[in-house]
């Protein structure tokens, strides 16, 4: 059994970026996010979005949803102060 314990004052930093229609042929947008806990990178992703979007707002919303899903998955890591 593996238990990781964190101090009660963990600081979570979130970074998100996207680039609308960076792939000129497929018209796909690039998105990326990173989550940092106390200066340690714990999760990151950089990829082309699987769906072609028709506006920068739509591309940004898709990137936000992906980052929010990851944040929801990481929430117990911080709030419970342990991860089993």
Backbone bond lengths (Angstrom), bond angles and torsions (degrees), N, CA, C in turn:
res aa  C-N    CA-C-N  psi(-1)  N-CA   C-N-CA  omega(-1)  CA-C   N-CA-C  phi
1 X - - - 1.453 - - 1.524 108.80 -
2 X 1.319 115.85 131.57 1.453 122.39 -179.07 1.522 109.24 -109.12
3 X 1.315 116.22 126.18 1.463 121.14 177.76 1.522 108.03 -125.99
4 X 1.308 116.00 124.78 1.451 122.20 175.23 1.516 107.90 -106.94
5 X 1.295 117.18 124.60 1.463 120.85 -179.92 1.524 109.56 -111.10
6 X 1.323 115.57 139.17 1.449 122.05 179.77 1.519 108.58 -122.52
7 X 1.309 117.37 148.71 1.465 118.81 175.51 1.530 110.54 -63.47
8 X 1.316 115.51 156.98 1.469 119.28 -175.56 1.527 112.40 -67.03
9 X 1.318 118.00 -14.05 1.463 120.33 -177.67 1.530 111.98 -106.62
10 X 1.324 117.82 43.34 1.470 121.69 178.23 1.515 109.71 -66.67
11 X 1.328 115.33 136.64 1.460 120.51 177.13 1.523 108.92 -106.98
12 X 1.311 116.01 123.26 1.452 121.98 179.77 1.524 108.84 -104.82
13 X 1.334 116.59 122.02 1.463 121.66 176.25 1.521 108.33 -109.96
14 X 1.332 116.28 139.36 1.459 121.68 -178.51 1.524 109.01 -124.14
15 X 1.320 114.99 136.50 1.463 120.53 177.11 1.520 108.58 -130.73
16 X 1.322 116.31 138.08 1.460 122.05 -178.06 1.523 108.62 -140.80
17 X 1.335 115.68 138.87 1.456 120.15 176.44 1.526 109.04 -148.37
18 X 1.315 116.55 153.68 1.459 120.90 176.61 1.523 108.31 -149.79
19 X 1.309 116.27 158.15 1.457 122.53 177.67 1.524 107.87 -135.76
20 X 1.318 116.03 117.04 1.467 121.36 -174.55 1.521 111.32 -70.38
21 X 1.317 116.64 127.39 1.467 125.42 173.09 1.526 113.27 50.59
22 X 1.321 116.50 48.69 1.465 120.92 -179.95 1.525 111.83 -69.77
23 X 1.324 117.48 -32.15 1.470 121.64 177.48 1.532 108.03 -82.13
24 X 1.322 117.25 107.65 1.463 121.31 -173.03 1.521 113.35 -67.62
25 X 1.322 118.03 -27.76 1.463 120.18 -177.57 1.530 111.96 -86.49
26 X 1.313 116.93 -46.78 1.467 120.30 -178.34 1.527 112.58 -90.63
27 X 1.343 117.43 -11.39 1.473 123.38 -179.27 1.526 112.42 60.53
28 X 1.321 116.52 30.21 1.460 119.75 177.14 1.521 110.19 -88.25
29 X 1.305 116.11 151.79 1.455 122.47 179.01 1.524 109.91 -97.75
30 X 1.318 116.02 149.65 1.458 122.50 177.67 1.518 108.64 -96.50
31 X 1.329 116.88 139.18 1.460 120.81 176.29 1.514 109.66 -136.53
32 X 1.317 116.27 152.78 1.449 120.40 177.74 1.512 110.99 -157.41
33 X 1.330 115.81 150.75 1.458 120.64 175.41 1.517 109.42 -146.00
34 X 1.319 115.23 160.05 1.466 122.00 177.13 1.526 108.36 -145.05
35 X 1.330 116.09 140.35 1.458 122.64 176.12 1.523 107.95 -120.60
36 X 1.315 116.27 128.66 1.458 122.33 -176.52 1.522 108.58 -124.49
37 X 1.329 116.31 127.26 1.465 122.10 176.10 1.519 107.75 -113.47
38 X 1.325 115.66 117.27 1.472 122.28 179.64 1.525 112.29 47.29
39 X 1.335 116.45 53.31 1.470 124.31 177.13 1.522 114.64 68.25
40 X 1.333 118.81 13.99 1.466 122.30 175.97 1.523 108.97 -116.88
41 X 1.311 115.88 126.21 1.452 120.86 177.87 1.525 108.79 -71.69
42 X 1.329 117.55 119.93 1.463 121.01 -177.89 1.520 112.60 -110.37
43 X 1.337 118.15 -19.95 1.457 120.32 -179.33 1.520 108.97 -159.48
44 X 1.343 115.65 137.82 1.457 119.42 175.12 1.520 109.43 -154.98
45 X 1.331 115.13 158.10 1.457 121.06 177.85 1.529 108.00 -155.95
46 X 1.320 116.21 137.92 1.457 122.64 174.09 1.518 107.02 -141.08
47 X 1.321 117.54 119.02 1.460 121.27 -174.85 1.524 110.67 -158.73
48 X 1.330 115.02 165.47 1.458 120.09 170.16 1.525 108.41 -77.69
49 X 1.315 116.71 140.37 1.454 119.74 177.73 1.525 108.87 -69.21
50 X 1.329 117.87 138.88 1.464 120.29 -174.96 1.535 114.10 -72.26
51 X 1.317 117.38 -18.37 1.467 121.48 -177.03 1.525 108.95 -114.16
52 X 1.314 117.32 136.52 1.460 121.84 176.90 1.526 108.42 -74.38
53 X 1.314 116.11 127.03 1.467 120.76 179.58 1.525 109.87 -101.88
54 X 1.326 116.36 158.18 1.456 121.29 -176.67 1.526 113.04 -105.68
55 X 1.338 116.98 -0.32 1.460 119.46 178.47 1.519 109.65 -156.36
56 X 1.331 115.53 163.15 1.470 119.69 177.78 1.524 110.78 -67.36
57 X 1.324 117.04 -33.08 1.470 120.83 178.47 1.523 110.12 -62.09
58 X 1.313 116.48 -45.21 1.463 120.87 179.78 1.531 111.45 -64.75
59 X 1.333 117.40 -39.58 1.464 121.37 178.14 1.529 110.50 -65.84
60 X 1.344 115.76 -40.22 1.462 119.74 178.79 1.525 111.04 -66.06
61 X 1.322 116.89 -41.72 1.462 120.67 178.93 1.525 111.61 -62.42
62 X 1.326 117.39 -40.02 1.467 120.28 178.12 1.532 110.80 -64.71
63 X 1.329 116.95 -40.00 1.463 120.49 177.93 1.527 110.67 -65.80
64 X 1.325 116.88 -39.97 1.467 120.73 178.23 1.524 112.07 -63.71
65 X 1.317 116.82 -39.60 1.470 120.79 179.28 1.531 110.40 -64.18
66 X 1.324 117.48 -44.02 1.468 120.53 178.85 1.518 111.11 -62.36
67 X 1.331 117.43 -43.08 1.460 120.87 178.65 1.530 111.29 -67.42
68 X 1.327 117.42 -36.77 1.466 120.60 178.60 1.527 111.19 -66.00
69 X 1.339 117.47 -38.68 1.465 120.12 177.27 1.527 110.67 -61.80
70 X 1.324 116.68 -40.29 1.468 120.09 178.30 1.529 110.77 -67.89
71 X 1.328 117.29 -39.05 1.459 121.24 178.99 1.530 111.01 -63.78
72 X 1.326 116.71 -38.84 1.467 120.44 177.65 1.516 110.34 -63.88
73 X 1.340 116.55 -38.81 1.459 120.37 178.33 1.527 111.13 -67.66
74 X 1.341 118.17 -34.54 1.465 121.68 -178.51 1.528 113.39 -82.19
75 X 1.323 117.84 -15.24 1.470 121.30 -175.31 1.526 113.67 -55.34
76 X 1.330 121.09 -44.76 1.471 119.28 179.01 1.522 113.35 -63.07
77 X 1.315 117.16 -25.66 1.457 121.15 178.26 1.526 111.43 -61.98
78 X 1.303 115.98 -35.38 1.470 120.96 -179.75 1.525 112.19 -92.16
79 X 1.328 117.14 -46.88 1.461 120.35 -171.15 1.523 113.16 -71.75
80 X 1.334 119.82 -35.15 1.460 121.00 -179.47 1.513 113.27 -85.81
81 X 1.343 116.59 -10.41 1.452 122.57 179.72 1.527 112.70 66.41
82 X 1.326 117.83 11.25 1.465 121.83 173.83 1.518 109.22 -160.49
83 X 1.298 115.91 156.28 1.461 122.04 179.88 1.523 107.10 -137.16
84 X 1.325 117.33 121.33 1.448 121.03 -177.59 1.499 110.22 -104.94
